[in-house]
């Protein structure tokens, strides 16, 4: 009886592992969050010293594009959450489909950024234009790199899910990928108002 109870407890622990995903990804996520925290603070302190310039330049950004991208990433995180819920119910194919939609939201995000950057670069705006655009381009491109990495991770998870590599009792890898994608979403939710909205 003791052995059975211990096995059941062990299985339950595996199913309700916190934080979700691999410990290594959380070390990586915390390191990434710290890097963004430093950059956000640098932006905030520089803005305080050049408030008029930052407020003026902020008006030249396409806030609608920023909002569309916010909705895309939030939708992506919702899809990833649905993928996790599906695999916990042992619906591997449904889970894979949700992951594919999440990857699609990442593609949409990058397309919007492509046109947004294109509009600015066509006007001759670059990292050297002024302090605001130095931060805007550096921060948003740094984040876009994380979107690409998040999509790459989800693509590997999707491929394994399509091959039936996850189940209700073994989806640790999917939770690892999901955790990273949620971090990418969280950073943008902070970045969007900081760059596009806050005055």
N, C-alpha and C positions, 0 to 999 in steps of 0.2 A: 504493500500500500504506500509506504513511504517513497519507494522508487517511482511509482506511478505519479504520485503527487508532485514529486520533484520534477519529473519530465513535463507534466502539465504546466507547472509554474515556469519552467524554462521556456516552453513554447509560447506561453502568454507573454513572457518578457520580450521574446523576439518579435511578436506581433505588435507590441506597444513600446517600441524602442524610442527613447527620447534623449537627445534631439533626433529627429528623423534623419536617416541617411548616415553616411560614413563620418566618423569623427574628424578625419583629415579634411573633409570638405568644409567643416565648420571652422577649423583653424584657418583655412584659406579664406572663407567668407569674412571672418573677423578681421583678418589682415587687410582685405579689400575695403571693408567698411571703414577701417582706420585711415586708409589712404584717402578715401573720399572725404572723411571727416576733416582731415588736414586741409585738403583742397577747398572744401566749403568754407572753412574758417578763414583761409587766405583770401578767398573771394569776398567774404563779408567784411573783413578788416580793410581791404583795399577799397571796397565800395564806400565805406564810411569816410575815407579820405578823399574820394573823388565822386561824391554823391551826385552832383549836377551832371557830370559826364555819364555816369552809369544810368541815371534816370532818363537822360536824353537818348542814349543808345538803346536802352531797353525798348523804347517805343518803335525802333526800327525792326524788331523781331516779329516773326509771324506767330502770334500767340495761338491762333487757330491750329496751326501745324503742331505746336506743342501740346495742345489739348487733345488733338487726334491721337498723337503718340501716347499720351497718358492713358487714353481709353483703350488703345491697342494693347499696351502692356498689362493693364489691369485685366482685360479680357484674357490675355495669355496666361496670367496667373490663375484665373478662374478655371481655364481649360486644364491646366496642369493639376489643379486640385481635383477636378472631375476625373482626370486620368488615374490619380491615386485612389479615389473612391471606387472607380470601376475595377481596378486590379484587386482591391481588397474584397470585392464581391466576386472575384475570379473571372471577370469579363475581360480577358486579355486583349481581344480585338477592339472592343470599345475603348479600352484604355489607350491603345495605340492610335486610334482615330483622334482622340482628344489631344494627344501629344502632337499629332500632325497639325491640328488646328492651331495649337500654341506656337509651333514653329512658324506657321503662316502669319501669325500676328507679329512675330519678330521680323519677318520679311517685309511686312507692311510698314513697320517702324522704320526700317532702313530705307525703304523707298521714299517715305515722307522726308527723312533726313537728307537724302540725296538731292531732292528738289529744293529743300530749304537751303542747303549748302550751295547748291548751284546758283540760286538767286543771289546769294551774298558774294560768291566768288566772281560772278559775272560783273559785279559792280566794283571789283578790285579790292574787296574787303578780304583781309587775311589776318594772321596772328599779329602782324606788326601795325595794324591800322590804329589801334589804341588799346588801353588797358582792358576795357570792357570786352572787346572782341578777342583779346588774348585769352581771357578767362572763358568766354563763351565757347570758342572753338576748341580750346584744350579740354574743358570739362565735358562738353557734349561728345567730342570724338573719343575721349577716354571711355565714356559710358557706352558709346556705340560699339567699341571693341569688346566690351563685356556682353553686349547683346549678341554679337557674333559668336563669342565663346559659349554663351548660354544656349544658343541655337545648335551649336555643334554638339554640345553635351546631350541636348534633347534628341538630336538626330540619332546618336548612338543608342540612346535609351529606346527610341522608337523602333529602330532596327531590331533590337533584341526582343522588344515586346511583340513585334510582328512574327518573330520566329518562335514565340511561345516561351520566351526565357524568363518570364515573371509569373508569379501566381499569388494567391491570397496569403500564402505562407512564406513566400520568398520574393519580396519586392524592394529589398534594401537599396539596390542600385537605382531604381526609379525614384525613390525618396531622396537619394543623394542629388540626382539631377534636378528634381523639383525644388529642393532647398536653394540651389544656386540660382535658379530662375527667379524665385521669389526675391532673392537679394537684389538682382538686377532691377526688378520692378520697384522695390522699396527705394533704391537709390534714385530712380527717376522721379518718383513721387515727391522726393525732397528737392531734387534738382530743378524740376519744372517750375514750381512757385518761386524758388530762389532766384532763378535766372530770368524767367519770363514775367512774373507777376509782382513780386515784392518791390515796394517803392518806399 
